[in-house]
Amino acid sequence: MPKFVGSYAHDIACFADFVVEAKSERAALRKIRRALRDGKFANVDATPCWENGASNERVFVQGLAEEHSPETTLAELIGEAHRFSPQTNRCIHCGRLADDDAVEPQPCHP
């Protein structure tokens, strides 16, 4: 399935780029708009951002992912996938250890 680069933005200078897998650009846009409607971008660090809050939240697709596209996926960004800190070896959302193989792979629940 193709990968598309998407962005979540508070304002022009406050954004977070990510990659989303979808059948088409339109399907990718639907996925990220659904996540925005569901409030899943609430804890996303949109940098650089010096404003106090979201004044013009929006999401959009920039096009097909290329070699130099961001490595962050939509699932990681909105907390549905584990993101392990290289310093602590724990998920930054739920605190699960990266080498915890006793637990079957499950989605992250912050």
Backbone hydrogen bonds, N-H to C=O, Kabsch-Sander energy under -0.5 kcal/mol:
donor,donor_aa,acceptor,acceptor_aa,energy
4,F,20,V,-2.8
5,V,63,G,-3.0
6,G,4,F,-0.5
6,G,18,F,-3.2
7,S,60,F,-2.6
8,Y,16,A,-2.3
9,A,58,R,-2.8
10,H,14,C,-2.5
11,D,14,C,-0.9
14,C,11,D,-0.8
15,F,13,A,-0.6
15,F,47,T,-1.0
16,A,8,Y,-2.1
18,F,6,G,-2.3
19,V,72,T,-2.6
20,V,4,F,-2.8
22,A,2,P,-1.9
28,A,24,S,-2.2
29,L,25,E,-2.2
30,R,26,R,-2.0
31,K,27,A,-2.1
32,I,28,A,-2.2
33,R,29,L,-2.3
34,R,30,R,-2.3
35,A,31,K,-1.8
36,L,32,I,-1.9
37,R,33,R,-2.6
38,D,34,R,-2.1
39,G,36,L,-1.4
40,K,35,A,-2.4
42,A,39,G,-1.2
44,V,41,F,-1.6
46,A,44,V,-1.1
47,T,15,F,-1.0
47,T,45,D,-1.0
55,S,53,G,-0.5
56,N,10,H,-1.1
58,R,9,A,-2.0
60,F,7,S,-1.9
62,Q,5,V,-3.2
63,G,5,V,-1.0
65,A,3,K,-3.0
69,S,66,E,-1.6
74,L,19,V,-1.9
77,L,73,T,-2.4
78,I,74,L,-2.3
79,G,76,E,-0.8
80,E,75,A,-2.4
81,A,75,A,-1.4
85,S,90,R,-2.8
89,N,85,S,-2.3
91,C,96,R,-2.6
92,I,83,R,-3.1
95,G,91,C,-1.4
98,A,89,N,-2.8
100,D,97,L,-1.3
101,D,99,D,-1.7
103,V,100,D,-0.6
108,C,80,E,-1.3
